[in-house]
């Protein structure tokens, strides 16, 4: 059957050009033809050329609001992916960080995608707390007429897996919005299922096709999808320095790691992180193989060393174990509802030894999840160290249920990595933890323990650019003599002026424990004076206690220094957060 020629011989094209155009247009769908018509019309208009009048008025791009609640940057990256794909499908997306979200605007969203991470034990990311609280509060607006879809990110090692995404999904529905696509709750290996979910959600939210109309093309956004982004591919680096920053008498071990990049360090900025792809403890791998009855499987051993997560134990892990083995006693644990309590402080090896079963390699792969990389704040500035990246990594060691435990990446670095060793790493940018654009702006840095790492980078950067702004560091640890990380460097920085002042808190050097938040309280008047003068305040370290205590201390400082009520002092700190003058990088 011959194909019908679409272009007449009178068309202003040669025979070969007409044949090529007929080949393309003859197989194109109505939507593709409509898009091409709108694209060509817009292209002529953008170039200042007279545009042909389309046969039908352009179809306006459908508005789409994409909101994200992110702590480590994963939700933010996925929101960007949604926007890119949505733009190509005829949407006009608007991406909004929960930190900047005006909840009152949501009723006008029309079509809404929310991507939310869960932090700690079922808490919203720090930047999302204000807007999340407003959305969950009694004053939240009705969302009648809004269509929505929620993508939830979490970690199955925590009891409240994906709690924030689940809560948002239920809340949108309770406020009258219509669910267009089912929520997805994704673990650390989220990239592939997230991409599939995004495609499905956009299809569900797409307006009914009108093939007789021309699709509008947003030329204002042309080229944005091609902006250069840091590569997400891991690279191999060499360890050129491996030093324990604590004294030999300390009960802690903090490794200063200097990494050299063969082809030049990635374009990182102070505040960014570097992900390390670790290997599991070989001894633990052998214990798991023995417990599973697979000691002779060398292929599985290699996979367990570098590819599978063999420490995380969650309720989902036990359920997968029961499904794979049919273990009756393990099934009773699940049915009793006691599994969540039982897994606390335990790892996969505890499950295999408590409920012995003959497993296959396929069972082990099904039960475990991919081994995720671990992110560490970069402790250096390229302006000072060139093609290197420095990290400060505290070795995690503890004991529970009669068994010694250790952090996967931190103890891999502490025990099995030395100078000359190779590591796989990947840059993880953090644009929400950045030095002020104006180097004359004062900065206040609060970083106990390894939370001081990014502030070493900040001080190096400010020294290199000869920043005129003042810098104030609050540092804390256990003992002055044994745990004062980078002590000599801070003394040098005080001498050359790149650090204006430092206040320290060593909790175990006196009968009463003293922490960085106590130093903030002691210096409340001066700290508020700096903030009133435009200073930016940065907090890095433990999210569970320290970050909350520091924030409470800053609120209290406003109360005492300015004579404010608790509510007004809280409003002052909230205003700092909204203006990005109070930034946190917590974990």
N, C-alpha and C positions, 0 to 999 in steps of 0.2 A: 504494500500500500504506500503510495507516494505521500510525502509530507506537503501540506499546503504552504505556499509561500505567503508570508504575512506582509512583507514590504513590496509595494508596487515598483515596477521598473522605473517609474518617474521619481522615486526617492533619490535624494542627492548622495548616492553611494555607488561605488563600483560593483561589478558583478560579484567579486570575491567578498567584499564587505557585506553586501546584501545576504549572501549565503551564510556568512558567519553569524550575522544578527538573527536570521531566520532560525538557525540551529539553536541559538540560545533562547530566543523568545518563544519558539515553538514548544519547548518543554517546560517553560516557566509557569508557575501557578499564578492565579489572579493576584494573590497577595504580593508575590515577587514582582509582577509587572507594575503593580500600584506603587510599590516601594521604589522601583527604578525610576518611574515617572516623577515621583516627588523628589528623588535624589537629584536627577538631572535638572529639574526646575530650580531647586535650591542651589545647586552648584553654579548655574548660570547667574542666579541672583547674587550669590556671594562673590562672584568674580566681576561684578559690575556689568555683565552682559545682559541684554534683553532676554527675559525668560519667557518661554512659550506659555500661554495660558492653558492650564490643564483642562481636560474635559470635565472634570468635576472638582469642587473645592477640596483642598487638602483636609485629611482627617487629622485633627489635633492629637498630638501624642498624649496618651493617657497618663495622668499624674500618678506617681507612686512614691509613697514615703517609706523610707527604710531607716529604722531606728536600731541602734545597737548599744548593748551594755557590755563593755569589754574591760578586762584587767590586764591580760598579757598581750592583747592585740589580735587574737584569733577572730573574735566576733567582728572587730573593725575590718579586718582583711576580707572576711566573708561578705560584709556589707558592701565593700567595694566591688567584689565579684558580682553581687546581685545587680548593682548599678550598671556595670559594664554590659552584662547580658541583657538587662532590661532595656537599655538604650537601643541595643541592636534589634529588639523585638517591638519597637514602637512606643515604649513607655518614656516618660520624662521623669526620671527618678530624682529624689532629693534625699540625701543621706544625712542623718542627724545623730550625733552622739547623745546618749542619755544625759551626759553632763550639761549639754546645751539645750535639752528638750524643754519646750514650753508645753506642758500637758494640755493647756487650754486650746491648743491648735489641733489636737488630734481629731476632734469631730469633723474637721474639714479635710482630713487626709484622704477620704474616699477609699483608697486601696493602701493597705499597710502591711509591711513585713517587719517583724521584730526578730532580732538575733541577740540572744542573751546568754552570757556565761554565768555560771554559779561559782561563787567564791567561798572557800572555807566550808563551814557546816551550814550550807543553805542560805548564804548571804549574797546580796547583790554586790557587784564590783564597786570599789570605793567611789568612783566618779559617778556611779548611777544611783547612789543612795537617795539623794534629794528627790529626783524626778520619780524614782520607783516608789518612794514613800507617798508622794502626792497622788500617784496613780492608784495606789492601794488604799488611800484615805477616803474619808466620807465626802470630801469636796471634789472628787474626780468627776469629769463631765461624762454625760451619756455619749455613746458612740454608735447610736442608731444610724444605719446607712453605710457604715464602714465595713469593708471586707478585709479580713486579715489572715495572716499565716505566721506561725512562730517556729523558729529554729532554735533549739536549746543545746548548749554545750556544757559538758560537765566531766566529771571524773568518777568512775565507778568505785574507786577506792574510798570515796566519801559516802557516808550514809545518806545524805540528802542529795542524791544524784539529780542534776538538772532541775533543782528546786525552783530557781528563779524563772526559767522558761516555762515550767509547768504552771507557776502562779500567774504569769502574764497571760498565758493562753486562756486560763480560766477567767481571769479578770476582764479581758477584752469581751469575752462572751457574756459575762455578767452585766457589763455596761451596755449591752445591746448590739455589739458588733457581730457580723456573720463570719464564721470560720470558712475560708475558701479552700484550705488545704490542711490536712492533719499535721499536727506537731511532730517533729522528729527530735528525739533525745539522743545525742551523740556523745560518745566517749572520746578519748584522746586521739584515736585514729579516725578523725572526723572528715578528712579532706574529700575522699571519694564519695561517701554517702551525702556529704553536704552539697557537693556539686550536683548530684542527682536530685536532691530535694529542691534545690534552687530552680532547676529546670521545671520540675513539676509544679512548684508554687507559682511561678510566673505564668505557666500555661493556665493554671486554675484562675488566676487573677486577671488574665487578659480579657479585654472587652470582646463582645461578639464581632466577628470579622464583617467588614463592609467592603467587599472587593471592588465595588464600583467607585470607591473614593480613592484619592491619592493620599498615601501616608506622609505626614509631615516629617521632615528630617531636621534634627536639632543641630544646625551647623555651628552654633556657639560652642558645642562640646566636641567638635571635630578635632581629632588628634589626641584627646585626653587619654583614651585607652592605651595609647602607645607611649605614654610617659615612661621614662626609664625607672624601673623599680629594682631594688636589690635582689640578686639571684637567691632563690630558695633552694638551690642545689647545694648539698654539702661539699666541702672541700677538705683536703687532707693538709694538716699543718704539722710543723715540728715543734716539740717542746724544747725551748732553748734555756729556760730557767725554771727550777722547781725548788722552792724554798719554804720551809716551815716558818711562819711569821711569829708563832708562839715560842716561848722559851721551853727548854727541855723539862722544866718543872711544872709546866702548865698541864691542866687536865683537858685542854683543848688542843686541836691541831688545825691550823688554818694555812692552806697552801697558796703561796703566791706563784702563779703560773704565767710564764711569758711564752707566747706562741708566735712563731714566725711563718709568714705566708710566702710561698715560693714565687707566686705571680703578683705580689703586692697585696697589702691588707685591703679588705673591703672598705667602702666609703662609709665607715661608721662615725657616729657623732657621740659626744658625751651624753650618757643617759640610755644608750642602746645596750642590748644584751647579746651574748653569744651562746648559742646552743651547742652542747657537747653530746655527741652520740657515744654513750658509754658501752662497756661490756660488763656482763654479770660476773659475780664471783665464781671462779671455776669450781671451788669446793662446794658451793651451794648447788651449782649445776649438777655435779656428780651425785649429791645427796638426792636431788629430785629424780634423776634418772634411776637411781637405785630403788627409791620408793615406788617408782612407776613400773619397775621390772624391765627397764630398757637400758641397762648399763652398757650394752655392747653397741648401741646405735650411734655411730660417730657422726652421721649426718645430722641427727637430731641434736647431738651435743653441740655442734657448731651453731646450729640455729638458736639453741637456748643461750649460748654465750653472747651472741651479738644481735639477735633479732626479736626474741620474745621476752615479755615482761614476766619474770618468774617470782616476783615478790608480792605484787598486788593481790590482795584477797578481798573479794567483794561478795555480796549476796548473789550477784549475777554469775560470778565464778562458780559458786557452789551449785547453782541451778544448772549450769552447763556441765559440771562434773556429774551431777545426778543423771542428767539426760544421757551422757556418754556411757556411764557405767551401770546405771540402775541400782546404785548402792542403797540398800534399804535404810541403814542407819542415817546416812546423809540425807535421805529423803525425809526421815522423821525430823531432823534438825530444821529443814526448810518448812515442813508442815507445822511445826510447833511455833513458828514465828520467832524463834530464838537465834536465827542465823546471824542477824545484824549484831547482836550482842556478842555472839561467840567469836566473830571474826576480828573484834577489836584487839589490836596488838599482835595478831597472827598473820602469817604469810602462807603462800601456796604450799610450802613444805609441811606445815602443820596439818593442812587438809589431807594431804596424801598419806601422812603417817598416822593420823587419827582414824581415817577411813580408807584402809588399804584396799587397792583394787588393781587388777592387771589392766594396764593401759596400752594403747597403741600410740605410735608417733602422731597419727591423725588426731587422736583424742587429746593429746597434750597441746597440739596447735589450736584445737577448737576451744579448749579450756582457757588458754592464755590469750593475751592481746599483744599487738606489736609493742616492742620496747620503745618508748618515746624518748626523745632527747631531753636533756635538762638545761634550762636557761640560767645563765649567771650574768650579773651586771658587769659591764666592761669597766675596768679600773684604770684606764689609760686614755690619753688623748693622742691622736695621730700626729698632732703638731709637735709632740714631744718624743714619742717613741717610734715614729716612722711606720714601717711595715710590720709592726707587731701588734698583738692584742694582749693585754694583761688581765688576769682574773684573780679574785681572792675567794677560795673555796674552803669552807669549813667541813671537815670530815664528820659525818654523822654516824655515831656509834651508840648503841643502847642495848638493853636486855629486857625482854618480856617473855613471860610464860617459860622461864628457864632456858631460853635460847638467846645467844648473842645475835644482834641484828646490826645491819649497816646500810647506809645510804648507797644506792647503786652507783651513781656517778661520782659522788664525793670521795668514797673509799676506793673506787677504781683509780681516781687521780692520786689519792694519798698513798695507796699501797702498791699499785701496779704500774704507775707511770713515773718515768724519770727523764733526765735530760737526754735528748736525742730520740725519744719515743714519738710515735705518730698518733694523731687524733683526728677524727672526723668532726668538723664543726660547721655551723651555719649561722649567719648574722640574723638577729631578730631586732629590727628597729623599734624604737619606742618614742614616737613624736609627742607623746603626752608627758615626757619627762625631759625637758629641754632647758638649757640655760636661757636667760632673757636675751632677746635680740640686741638690746642696748647693753654693751659691756660696762657702762657706767652705773647700771642698776645693781644695788646691793643684793646679796644672797645670804640666806640662812640655811644651813644644812644640818639635818639631824640623822645620824647614821650609826647606831650601835653595832658592834660586831662586824660581820661582813657587809652590813648595810652601809658601811663607809666606802665601799668600792667605787660607786659612781662619783662620789665626791672627790676621790683622788683624781678621777678624770676631769671633773669640773675645775679643780685647782690647777692642774696641768694646763688645761685649755686657757684659763684666765691668765696664767703666767705667760703663755706663749703669745697671746694677743695684747699683753700689757693692759689688761682691763683696769680702768680707774675705779670701778665699783668695789665696795668693801665685801669681805667674805667672812662668815662666822660659822664655825663648825662645832657641833655638839657630838661628842663621841663617848661611847660607854662600853664596858666589858666587865670581866670579873676582877682581875688583879692588874694594878698598874705595872708591876715588875714583869709579869709574864704575858700579858695579853694586850698590850698597847700596840695595836697594829699600825705599821708605818710610822712609828713614833719619830724617828730621825727625819723622815720626809716632812712631817708637819712642822718640826722645829726649823728646818730649812725654809719652808714656806712662810713661816712667821718672820724670819729674818729678811727674806727678799720682798716681803709685802704682798705676795700672792694670797696669803691667808692673813686676815686682819686679827682675828682672835679665835681661841679654841677653849671650850669648856668641856671637862671630862667628868665621867661618873663611873667609878669602879666599885661595883656593888658589894664585893666581898672583902674590901680593905678596911672595913670598920664594922662595929657590931650591928648597926642598922643598915639595911640595904639602900643604896642610893642609885637612882637610874637617871637617864637623860631627861625624862619629864620633870624630875625634881630640880634639875639645873635650870630648866625653862622657867619653872615657878620662881626660883631664886632670882632670876634675871628678868622678871616680867616687865618691869618698867622699860628697860633698855630694849627688850625684844619688841614691845609694842611701838616704841619710838622708831625702830628700824622699819617695821611694817607700815607705820603711818607715813614714813618717808618714801614708800614705794618698793620696799624690799620684797623679793620672792622667797617663799619658804618651801623647802624640799624635805621629804621624809622617805627613808629607805630602810627596809628590814622587815621584821616580823609583823604580819598583819593581825594575828589573833589577839595579841595583847599590846605590844609596844605602840603600834600606829594609833590604836584607839586611845591609849593613855596619853600619847603626845598631843593628839588633837584636843583631848579634854583639858590638857595643861594650857594649850594656847587659848582655848575659850576662857579658862579661869584667869589667864593673864589679862585678857581684855576686861574682865570683871574688876580685877584689883587695880589695874593701871588706869583705867578710864572711869571707874565707878559705875559700870553698866550692870543692868539686870542680867540674869542668866540667859533670858531669851534674846536680849539685844546683843550680848556677847556672842551667842551662837550665830546670830544673823551676820555679825562681822566676819566670822570665820567662813560661813557659807558664801558670803560675797567674795572672799579671797579665792575660794574654790571655783566659783563661777567665772571669775576673771583670770583663771589659770595662774594665780599667784600663790596658790597652795597646791603643790603637786606631790603625789605619792607614787612610789614604786615598791609595792609590798608583796610579800609571798608567805 
